[in-house]
Amino acid sequence: MRLRTLVIDAWSWLNYKPVMADPDRPANSAAFPELASSWVPAEDLRRLAAYKLLAAYDSNQAGQLAAVAGDDHGLDRRELGDPSKLIDTTLGYLLGAEQTIVVPEADQAEQDDPPAGAAHAADVQERLRAWADKELWPLRVQQAERCAVRCGDGVYTLAWEPAKQRVLLRTYDPGFYFPEWDDGEQDSAEYPSRVHFAWELAADPVRGLKARVRRVTYELGPIGAATQPGVTEDGRAIREQVVGADGDPVLTVGDIPDPVSGGVLRTYPWAPGRPSGTTCYLTDAEWLLEDLGAAHDLYALPPDKAVYRVRSDGQVLNRLDLMCDFIPVVHVPNTIPDGGEHWGKSSLGTVLQLLDELAATDTDSASASATTGTPIVSLAGARLPIDRSTGQPMPVRVEAGTVWQLNEGGRMDTLNTAPQLAELRQRTDHMLTRLAANTRLTTAGLGSLDPASVPSGYALQLALGPLDSLVGAMRLARAHKYQLLLRMVQRLHQAGQAWPAGESLPARLVWGAHTPTDRTTVLADVVSGYGAGVFSLETAVRLLQEAGYPIDDVAGEVERIQQRAFDQAARLADATGDNAAVREYLGLPEADSGVPPVPLIPM
């Protein structure tokens, strides 16, 4: 590689690979045959090649990919699942024990004097959690996040399904995701105004289908006239404008013309009193590969060759107005992107060469183990058996029970490779320790730390410090993305008239604890803190929930605790008739003391 071709970008940590050395396009078409298609944009070639390389490491196929790229020893490479283990371990710490959708103030709705908006927050939280159950939220999150940890990027899409009357949540491989920015008008760190999903569909001779490209496009644009499904003269499905009796275009119900700009304004249910002139259009179409030439790429496919798909309710997906002013696509980076950058970085990125070294050492260890278990033997002055049919000495094999007769002065020597094998194993242990340090998963996080070597729990906590910072940074990179996704879920349900109109409430995804929690200590802190009036009962129950206690609903748990306390107080009053004892049990002040009550946890 010449110095003038040195490129530092989001995937330059792969430049040491020969197939990635070319900054313009991957060098080997045999390793990346799918990138030879004319429709793949040139600026996305390195990104797609990086995704394939990382997927090969995850599936123990890095050696096969190297062999295809010209490495004669690639097929001899031993891969024992270390990249996959790193991905799964990192994913487990990122997700924690569970993921919970929380709307602020929702757990205060059951109080005697709840704050304004608490009841609405509780209703939205319940709706979001019910939707998450139907859409298999934990499964979808794990799918997208594993892809983000491996490739550096994950993608969610949201779509209103009229038949089910709810929003569908789907995940996409980032290799299908192509955001498009206007030249010089928008920073790549900002949200794009146009997003494509594209992939090839193989030919199917049995069904008579040719090879084709499918592209799904979300695009923000000015609101136009109403459209409806139509058909061209040659039978292709399209959308056409709705016109009135006078021949003028008809607006969608609720839209109004803007006398200032001459455009069309629409008031969305989540923004009352704030009309908008922007909407999102969806296009889903296919093109035959034979109809695409060198001048056609993903961003410039010929519209006259497109075959548009039809939705389940009969709507032709040709600039279909989705009745929302945002693109229902959320890109999740694995790391906090650099300034002006859109893409995240794989958790394998900085240690990929270390994984190569580990695989090479495993390969050498396997060879050394073979010569140690079945050593190389040198014989001198031995009487070898003769093959009677040829009269030649028979091949010598080292097997259990084999006996050789040696002449006087004969000698047998063996090659001892046990010391080399021991050295290779020590090198493997050294590289695993370095791998734990460089990934910040730590030896304790990877499970290779001997518990007997940890002097105290505080020492273990210090050892897990890098892991804590790693998980904190990864969750910080995702915090806003999940808030955005949950806001979109609310608005799409409002656009489908399934949820009541109104301002969208901030909802967030709360991750579970990523390391084991000392429940006994947390419980003692909760009892003492709540008993001393340091924090509320709601906070106490939430702390217990985050520590791993089986509490599904904070508000419901608080209500049950309070109800049980009053029931026991009522039984105490019936049994004793002593109001002072009841006041003391409930933590209430004396009738004439003027002292505010001290909260107590009912026992």
C-alpha positions in Angstrom: 0.0 0.0 0.0 1.5 3.3 -1.0 1.3 6.2 1.4 -0.9 8.3 -0.9 -3.5 5.6 -0.8 -3.7 5.4 3.0 -7.3 6.0 4.1 -8.5 6.5 7.7 -12.2 6.0 7.9 -14.8 4.1 10.0 -13.4 0.8 8.6 -9.7 1.5 8.4 -9.0 -0.9 11.2 -9.6 -3.6 8.5 -6.9 -2.2 6.2 -4.4 -4.8 7.3 -6.5 -7.4 5.4 -5.4 -7.6 1.7 -9.0 -7.7 0.5 -9.6 -4.3 2.2 -6.3 -2.6 1.3 -7.8 -0.8 -1.7 -9.6 2.3 -0.4 -11.9 2.5 -3.4 -13.3 -1.0 -3.6 -12.6 -4.5 -2.2 -9.8 -6.1 -4.2 -11.1 -9.6 -4.6 -14.4 -10.2 -6.4 -14.3 -13.9 -5.5 -14.5 -13.0 -1.8 -17.2 -10.4 -2.3 -19.2 -11.5 -5.5 -22.3 -9.7 -4.4 -20.4 -6.3 -4.5 -19.8 -6.7 -8.2 -23.4 -5.8 -9.0 -23.8 -2.5 -10.8 -26.5 -1.2 -8.5 -24.3 -1.2 -5.4 -23.1 2.4 -4.7 -19.3 2.8 -4.8 -19.2 4.7 -1.5 -20.8 1.8 0.3 -18.5 -1.0 -0.9 -16.0 -0.8 2.0 -18.8 -0.8 4.5 -20.5 -3.9 3.0 -17.2 -5.7 2.7 -16.5 -5.0 6.4 -19.9 -6.4 7.4 -19.2 -9.6 5.5 -15.7 -10.0 7.0 -17.2 -9.6 10.5 -19.9 -12.1 9.8 -17.3 -14.6 8.7 -15.4 -14.2 12.0 -18.7 -14.7 13.9 -19.5 -17.9 12.0 -15.9 -19.4 12.2 -15.5 -18.8 8.4 -12.7 -16.3 8.4 -10.3 -18.9 7.2 -12.6 -19.9 4.3 -12.9 -16.2 3.3 -9.1 -15.9 3.4 -8.7 -19.0 1.2 -11.1 -17.6 -1.3 -9.1 -14.3 -1.3 -5.9 -16.2 -2.1 -4.4 -17.4 1.2 -3.2 -20.9 0.6 -3.2 -21.8 4.3 -6.7 -20.3 5.0 -8.4 -23.7 5.1 -5.9 -25.0 7.7 -6.9 -22.2 10.1 -8.5 -23.5 13.3 -11.3 -21.2 14.6 -12.7 -22.2 18.0 -15.5 -19.7 18.5 -13.6 -16.8 20.2 -15.2 -14.0 18.1 -18.7 -15.4 18.7 -18.0 -15.7 22.4 -16.9 -12.0 22.5 -20.0 -10.9 20.7 -22.4 -12.9 22.9 -20.6 -11.9 26.1 -20.7 -8.2 25.2 -24.4 -8.5 24.1 -25.3 -10.1 27.5 -23.7 -7.3 29.5 -25.2 -4.7 27.3 -28.8 -6.1 27.6 -28.6 -6.9 31.3 -31.1 -9.2 33.0 -34.1 -7.5 31.4 -35.3 -4.5 29.4 -38.2 -2.4 30.7 -40.1 0.4 29.0 -40.7 3.2 31.5 -42.6 6.5 31.1 -41.7 9.1 33.8 -44.3 9.7 36.5 -46.3 6.6 35.4 -45.6 4.9 38.8 -47.1 7.9 40.7 -50.6 7.5 39.2 -51.8 5.5 42.1 -50.9 8.0 44.8 -53.6 9.8 46.8 -52.6 13.1 45.2 -50.9 12.2 41.9 -49.1 14.9 39.9 -50.7 16.3 36.8 -50.3 14.0 33.8 -49.5 10.9 35.9 -52.6 9.1 34.8 -51.8 9.8 31.2 -48.3 8.6 31.7 -49.5 5.4 33.2 -51.9 4.8 30.3 -49.1 5.4 27.7 -46.7 3.1 29.6 -49.3 0.3 29.8 -50.1 0.7 26.0 -46.4 0.6 25.1 -45.7 -2.5 27.2 -48.8 -4.3 25.8 -47.6 -3.4 22.2 -44.0 -4.6 23.2 -45.4 -8.0 24.3 -47.3 -8.5 21.0 -44.3 -7.5 19.0 -41.8 -9.8 20.8 -39.8 -6.8 22.1 -37.0 -8.7 23.9 -36.5 -10.9 20.8 -36.4 -8.0 18.4 -34.0 -6.0 20.7 -31.7 -9.0 20.9 -31.7 -9.5 17.1 -30.8 -5.8 16.4 -28.3 -5.5 19.2 -26.4 -8.6 18.4 -26.0 -7.3 14.8 -24.9 -3.9 16.2 -22.3 -5.5 18.5 -21.0 -7.6 15.6 -21.1 -5.1 12.7 -21.2 -1.8 14.5 -24.7 -0.9 13.3 -28.3 -2.2 13.8 -31.5 -1.0 12.2 -35.2 -1.0 13.3 -38.1 -0.2 11.0 -41.7 0.6 12.1 -44.8 0.1 9.9 -48.5 0.5 10.6 -50.4 -2.7 9.8 -54.1 -2.0 9.1 -55.1 -5.6 9.5 -53.6 -5.9 13.0 -54.3 -2.3 14.0 -50.8 -1.9 15.5 -47.3 -1.0 14.6 -45.0 -3.8 13.4 -41.4 -3.7 14.6 -38.8 -5.3 12.4 -35.0 -5.5 12.3 -32.8 -5.3 9.3 -29.2 -6.3 8.6 -27.2 -3.1 8.2 -25.9 -4.4 4.9 -29.4 -3.7 3.5 -29.5 -0.1 4.9 -28.5 2.8 2.6 -29.2 6.3 4.1 -29.0 9.1 1.5 -28.0 12.7 2.3 -28.2 15.8 0.2 -24.8 17.0 -0.9 -23.6 19.8 1.3 -27.0 20.3 2.9 -26.9 17.8 5.8 -24.3 16.4 8.1 -24.1 12.6 8.1 -24.5 12.7 11.9 -28.0 14.1 11.4 -31.0 12.2 10.4 -31.2 11.7 6.6 -34.2 12.9 4.6 -34.2 9.7 2.5 -33.5 6.1 3.5 -33.3 3.0 1.3 -33.3 -0.7 2.0 -32.1 -2.8 -0.9 -31.1 -6.4 -1.7 -31.0 -8.8 -4.6 -33.5 -11.5 -5.2 -32.1 -14.6 -6.9 -33.6 -16.0 -10.1 -36.2 -18.7 -9.7 -36.5 -20.7 -12.9 -39.3 -22.9 -11.5 -41.5 -19.9 -10.9 -40.3 -18.1 -14.0 -38.7 -15.2 -12.1 -35.6 -13.5 -13.2 -32.9 -12.0 -11.0 -34.0 -8.6 -9.6 -33.3 -5.9 -7.1 -35.8 -4.9 -4.5 -35.6 -1.4 -3.0 -37.8 0.0 -0.2 -37.5 3.8 0.1 -38.7 6.2 2.9 -38.5 9.8 1.8 -39.6 13.1 3.5 -41.2 15.6 1.2 -43.9 18.3 0.9 -47.5 17.2 1.3 -49.3 16.7 -2.0 -52.8 15.9 -3.2 -54.6 12.7 -2.3 -53.7 9.6 -4.4 -55.3 6.2 -5.0 -54.2 2.9 -6.5 -54.3 2.8 -10.3 -53.1 0.7 -13.3 -51.1 1.7 -16.3 -52.0 0.7 -19.9 -49.5 -2.2 -19.7 -51.0 -3.5 -16.5 -48.5 -2.2 -13.9 -49.8 -1.0 -10.6 -49.2 2.7 -9.8 -50.7 5.5 -7.7 -52.5 8.3 -9.4 -53.9 11.6 -8.1 -57.5 11.9 -7.1 -59.3 14.7 -9.0 -62.6 16.3 -8.4 -65.5 16.9 -10.8 -63.8 20.1 -12.0 -60.6 18.3 -12.7 -58.6 19.8 -9.9 -56.6 17.6 -7.5 -58.4 16.7 -4.2 -56.6 17.1 -0.9 -56.7 14.4 1.8 -59.4 14.9 4.5 -58.0 17.3 7.1 -55.3 18.9 4.8 -55.6 22.6 4.0 -53.9 24.8 1.4 -51.2 27.2 2.7 -52.0 30.6 1.4 -48.4 31.8 2.1 -46.3 29.1 0.5 -48.9 27.7 -1.8 -48.3 24.2 -0.4 -50.4 22.0 1.7 -50.6 21.9 5.6 -51.6 19.1 7.9 -52.1 19.0 11.6 -50.8 15.7 13.1 -52.5 14.3 16.2 -49.3 14.5 18.2 -48.8 18.2 17.4 -52.1 20.0 17.9 -52.0 23.6 16.8 -48.7 23.2 14.9 -49.5 22.5 11.2 -46.8 20.9 9.2 -46.1 20.9 5.5 -44.0 17.7 5.5 -44.9 14.0 5.2 -43.2 10.7 4.7 -43.6 8.7 1.5 -43.0 4.9 1.1 -42.0 3.2 -2.1 -41.4 -0.5 -2.5 -40.5 -1.7 -5.9 -38.4 -4.2 -7.9 -36.2 -3.9 -10.9 -34.9 -6.7 -13.2 -31.1 -6.9 -13.1 -31.0 -7.1 -16.9 -32.7 -3.7 -17.1 -29.9 -2.0 -15.1 -26.8 -0.6 -16.8 -23.6 0.9 -15.7 -25.2 4.3 -15.1 -27.8 2.9 -12.7 -27.0 2.5 -9.0 -29.2 2.2 -5.9 -29.8 5.9 -5.8 -30.6 6.3 -9.5 -32.8 3.3 -10.6 -35.0 3.9 -13.7 -38.5 4.6 -12.6 -40.0 3.4 -15.8 -38.7 -0.1 -15.2 -40.0 -0.4 -11.6 -42.7 -2.9 -10.6 -44.4 -1.6 -7.4 -45.5 -3.9 -4.7 -49.1 -3.9 -3.2 -49.8 -3.8 0.5 -52.2 -6.2 2.2 -55.0 -3.6 2.2 -54.6 -3.0 -1.6 -52.5 0.1 -1.4 -49.9 0.4 -4.1 -46.5 1.2 -2.6 -45.6 4.0 -5.0 -45.0 7.2 -2.9 -47.7 6.1 -0.5 -48.3 8.9 2.1 -47.7 7.4 5.5 -49.4 10.3 7.3 -46.4 11.1 9.5 -43.7 13.8 9.3 -40.8 11.5 10.2 -39.1 8.5 8.7 -40.0 5.4 10.7 -36.5 4.0 10.7 -34.1 4.0 13.6 -30.4 3.3 13.2 -28.6 2.1 16.3 -24.8 2.5 16.4 -22.8 0.2 18.7 -20.5 3.0 19.8 -20.8 6.8 20.0 -19.9 7.9 16.5 -17.1 10.5 15.9 -18.2 14.0 15.0 -19.8 14.1 11.6 -19.9 10.3 11.4 -23.0 8.1 11.1 -21.7 4.6 11.6 -20.7 2.8 14.7 -17.8 0.5 15.4 -17.9 -3.3 15.9 -16.9 -4.6 19.3 -14.4 -6.9 17.4 -12.8 -3.9 15.5 -9.8 -3.1 17.7 -9.0 -6.7 18.5 -9.4 -8.4 15.1 -5.7 -8.8 14.6 -5.5 -10.3 18.1 -8.1 -12.8 17.1 -6.1 -13.7 14.1 -3.0 -14.3 16.3 -5.1 -16.4 18.6 -6.4 -18.6 15.7 -2.8 -19.0 14.4 -1.6 -20.1 17.8 -4.5 -22.6 18.0 -3.5 -23.9 14.6 0.2 -24.3 15.8 -1.0 -25.9 19.0 -3.0 -28.5 17.1 0.1 -29.3 15.0 2.3 -29.6 18.1 -0.3 -31.7 19.9 -0.2 -34.2 17.0 3.6 -34.6 17.2 3.4 -34.8 21.0 0.8 -37.5 21.0 2.2 -39.4 18.1 5.9 -38.5 18.1 8.4 -38.6 15.2 10.6 -41.7 15.7 14.1 -42.2 14.3 15.3 -45.8 14.0 18.9 -46.9 13.5 19.9 -50.6 13.0 16.3 -51.9 13.2 15.1 -55.1 11.5 12.0 -54.0 9.6 9.3 -56.4 8.4 9.4 -57.2 4.7 6.4 -57.2 2.4 6.6 -60.7 0.8 4.8 -59.7 -2.3 7.2 -56.8 -3.2 10.3 -57.8 -1.1 10.4 -54.2 0.2 10.5 -53.1 3.9 7.0 -52.3 5.1 6.2 -48.7 6.3 6.9 -48.1 10.0 4.1 -47.0 12.2 4.1 -46.0 15.8 1.2 -47.9 17.5 0.6 -49.3 20.9 2.3 -52.7 21.4 4.6 -52.3 18.4 8.0 -54.1 18.9 11.1 -53.5 16.7 14.2 -55.7 16.8 17.3 -53.6 16.9 20.8 -54.8 15.8 23.7 -54.5 18.0 24.4 -50.8 18.4 20.9 -50.0 17.1 19.1 -46.9 18.4 15.6 -45.4 18.6 15.2 -41.6 19.1 11.9 -39.6 19.4 11.3 -35.9 18.8 9.9 -34.4 22.0 7.6 -31.4 21.2 6.0 -31.1 24.6 8.0 -28.0 25.6 6.8 -26.2 22.5 3.2 -27.2 23.2 3.5 -25.8 26.7 4.9 -22.6 25.4 2.0 -22.3 22.9 -0.5 -22.8 25.6 1.1 -20.1 27.7 1.0 -17.8 24.7 -2.7 -18.6 24.3 -3.4 -17.7 27.9 -1.4 -14.5 27.5 -3.4 -13.5 24.4 -6.7 -14.3 26.1 -5.7 -12.0 29.0 -4.8 -9.2 26.6 -8.0 -9.8 24.7 -10.0 -9.3 27.9 -8.1 -6.1 28.6 -8.3 -4.6 25.1 -12.1 -5.3 24.8 -12.6 -4.0 28.4 -14.6 -7.1 29.1 -12.0 -8.0 31.8 -11.0 -11.5 32.8 -13.7 -11.4 35.4 -16.3 -10.5 32.8 -15.2 -13.3 30.5 -15.4 -15.8 33.3 -11.7 -16.7 33.2 -10.8 -15.2 36.6 -10.3 -17.6 39.4 -12.7 -16.6 42.2 -10.2 -17.8 44.8 -7.8 -15.1 43.6 -10.1 -12.2 44.5 -9.5 -11.1 48.0 -12.8 -9.2 48.5 -15.9 -8.0 46.8 -14.5 -4.5 46.6 -11.5 -5.9 44.7 -13.9 -7.6 42.3 -15.8 -4.4 41.8 -12.5 -2.6 40.9 -11.6 -5.4 38.5 -15.0 -4.9 36.8 -14.4 -1.1 36.4 -13.5 -1.2 32.7 -16.6 -3.4 32.0 -18.8 -0.8 33.8 -17.4 2.0 31.6 -17.8 -0.1 28.4 -21.5 -0.9 29.2 -22.1 2.7 30.2 -20.7 4.0 26.9 -22.7 1.5 24.8 -25.9 2.3 26.6 -25.3 6.0 26.2 -25.0 5.5 22.5 -28.4 3.9 22.4 -30.4 5.9 24.9 -31.7 8.6 22.5 -32.3 6.0 19.8 -34.8 4.0 21.9 -36.5 7.2 23.1 -36.9 8.1 19.4 -38.2 4.6 18.6 -40.8 4.6 21.4 -41.9 8.1 20.4 -42.4 6.9 16.8 -44.5 3.9 18.1 -46.9 6.3 19.9 -47.2 8.6 16.8 -47.8 5.8 14.3 -50.6 4.4 16.6 -52.1 7.9 16.7 -51.8 8.2 12.9 -53.7 4.9 12.6 -56.3 6.3 15.0 -55.7 3.4 17.4 -54.5 5.6 20.3 -55.9 8.9 21.4 -54.4 12.1 20.0 -52.1 14.3 22.1 -48.5 15.2 22.7 -46.1 12.2 22.7 -44.7 11.4 26.1 -41.0 10.7 26.6 -40.5 7.0 27.1 -37.2 5.2 27.7 -35.7 1.8 27.8 -34.3 0.8 31.2 -31.6 -1.8 31.0 -31.2 -4.4 33.7 -28.1 -4.7 35.9 -25.2 -6.1 33.9 -23.3 -7.5 36.9 -24.6 -9.6 39.8 -26.2 -7.5 42.5 -25.9 -8.0 46.3 -29.6 -8.3 47.0 -29.1 -8.5 50.8 -27.2 -5.2 50.8 -29.8 -3.5 48.6 -32.6 -4.8 50.8 -30.9 -3.5 53.9 -30.4 -0.1 52.3 -34.0 0.1 51.2 -35.3 -0.8 54.6 -33.1 1.7 56.4 -33.5 4.5 53.8 -37.2 4.2 53.5 -37.6 3.9 57.3 -35.6 7.0 57.8 -37.7 9.0 55.3 -34.8 9.5 52.9 -36.7 8.3 49.8 -40.3 7.4 49.0 -41.9 4.0 48.9 -42.0 4.2 45.0 -38.3 4.8 44.9 -37.7 1.9 47.4 -39.7 -0.5 45.3 -38.0 0.6 42.1 -34.6 0.0 43.7 -35.7 -3.5 44.6 -36.9 -4.1 41.0 -33.6 -3.0 39.6 -31.8 -5.3 42.0 -33.5 -8.2 40.5 -36.5 -8.8 42.7 -39.5 -10.2 40.9 -41.5 -7.0 40.7 -43.3 -6.4 37.4 -45.2 -3.2 38.2 -43.9 -0.6 40.6 -47.2 1.2 41.0 -49.1 -2.1 41.5 -46.5 -3.3 44.1 -46.8 0.0 46.0 -50.6 -0.3 46.0 -50.4 -3.9 47.4 -48.0 -2.9 50.1 -50.2 0.0 51.2 -53.4 -2.0 51.1 -51.9 -4.8 53.1 -50.7 -2.2 55.7 -54.2 -0.7 56.1 -55.8 -4.2 56.3 -53.4 -5.2 59.1 -54.1 -1.9 60.8 -57.8 -2.5 60.6 -57.5 -5.9 62.2 -55.3 -4.4 64.9 -57.9 -1.8 65.6 -60.7 -4.4 65.8 -58.6 -6.6 68.1 -57.4 -3.9 70.5 -59.6 -0.9 70.1 -56.5 1.2 70.7 -56.2 4.0 68.2 -52.8 5.0 69.5 -51.5 1.6 68.7 -52.9 1.8 65.2 -51.3 5.2 64.7 -48.0 3.9 65.9 -48.2 0.9 63.5 -49.0 3.1 60.5 -46.3 5.6 61.5 -48.9 8.4 62.1 -48.2 11.2 64.6 -50.3 11.7 67.7 -53.5 13.6 67.1 -52.3 16.8 68.9 -48.5 16.5 68.3 -48.3 18.5 65.1 -45.4 16.4 64.0 -45.5 15.0 60.4 -45.7 11.2 60.2 -42.5 9.1 59.8 -43.0 6.5 57.0 -42.5 2.9 58.0 -42.3 -0.3 56.0 -45.2 -2.6 57.1 -43.7 -5.9 58.4 
